[in-house]
Amino acid sequence: MQAKAKKPVAKLMAYGIGSVALYAAVYQFQDILLTTSARGGVFTALPIATVFLFSWIHGTFAGTLWEVLGVNAVTKAPAQTATRAPARQDSRPRATVSV
Amino acid sequence: MDMLTDAARFIQLDPAGICFLFIVGFIGGLVSGFIGSGGAFVLTPGMMSLGVPGTVAVASNMCHKFPKALVGSIKRYKYGQVDIKLGLYLAAFAGIGVQIGIKIQNFVLNLWGPAGSDLYVSVSFVAVLVVVGGIVMRDALASAKSCGAEQTCSVALRLQKIELWPMLTFKKANLRISMWFLLPVGLATGLLAATIAVGGFVGVPGMIYILGASSLVASATELVIAFVMGLAGSVNWAMQGMVDIRLTLIILAGSLLGVQLGAIGTTFVKEHMIKIVMGTIMLIVALSRGFAMPKYLAKLGLMDVTPDTIALLDKVSFGFMVVSLVVGAVIILGSMFKAKRPAAVAATSEA
């Protein structure tokens, strides 16, 4: 019987708390975030850096959530594989030559 | 003065609006993770229906698109489906296509005014989606009937045999083709992105039927193109201060969940399912844009329609857009559930 893989609950909790904290911070400081973003120019970095940060923290949380819920990718043959010779049909042993 | 402009630009959000954006973000992400594009065509009008000004809606939507595409492409790269080199080449050509698209838009705007420009966008939408969506759907149904492995399109095979310098090799996509056949696919993707904001509707079929990539590789590589183009577009909009970061982050909350589920889904289902979802969405969206056309024809004086009818047609048009996304999501989740069930039954019987 195959042992079940341990689910990354601790990772889910850590990134979940991180994600909630980030969203709470945005809610708390939404006015300053909006007015600074609206200035454009050099402040362009603010919204761009913010979405990168969220995609790391919330993205990791989202990926781990599906893993903990048991929704995992099915491992199958890669999309493109090199052409291989067809499997041998004959079950008899191959002839060998001793030199 | 600036504060007044900001107040008009950024709306007050209510719980219903937040839930709407989260749900549409999730469904749009699910579809994007699966077919490589989608969701943007519902989110922009959806935000505008909440009172967000058009430019802010476009900017905020684009700003959520590139991190979503980044997360989706990383996930699908882990599954061995992304050809980064192909994605970067096409993104570079698509960038030129966007500039051509903007020039055409401005030319049409100067010639026929805003109504003419809107009509041009709608006609492009319907024409491209009916033709390309029809081809994709026909091929998907043929593949579903044969139940066999996906075959490379004969046009692509013929083009791959033409030795026209410079020849480019893409290992992951398992193809070697002249750059001159890559160029029109990239240009068309950018042109469509600048016109109807969904370049993937021509980029993915272009990679499948002209370049000869499999639908898995094409849909995954489209996420790389979406990331590069989305990042460039977002920086451009952010420079003008048009991004409402709250809207972007609410949509992102749903779409990062959806895009990873969609990416996982591609490993469950048969390859023709990607074409079925894409063809279905494209044909329903074409129908939706068809309902929007009388409004622009009336504005140009080419059709006589009452304001009540136009308001009704607008609602029907938006309704069909939402339906297209929901139908796509239902097909994806249904096919994932169907593919997962035999595996679960086998595991139970083994235990």
Interface residues (C-beta under 8 A of the other chain):
Chain A: M1 Y23 V26 Q30 L33 L34 T35 S37 A38 R39 G40 G41 F43 T44 L46 P47 I48 T50 V51 F52 F54 S55 H58 G59 A62 G63 L65 W66 V71 N72 A73 V74 T75 K76 P78 A79 Q80
Chain B: D2 M3 T5 D6 R9 F10 C63 H64 F66 P67 K68 L70 V71 K75 Y79 G80 Q81 K172 A173 N174 S214 L216 V217 L231 S234 V235 A238 M239 Q240 G241 M242 V243 D244 I245 R246 T248 L249 L252 A253 L256 L257 Q260 L261 A263 I264 T267 F268 A339 A343 A351
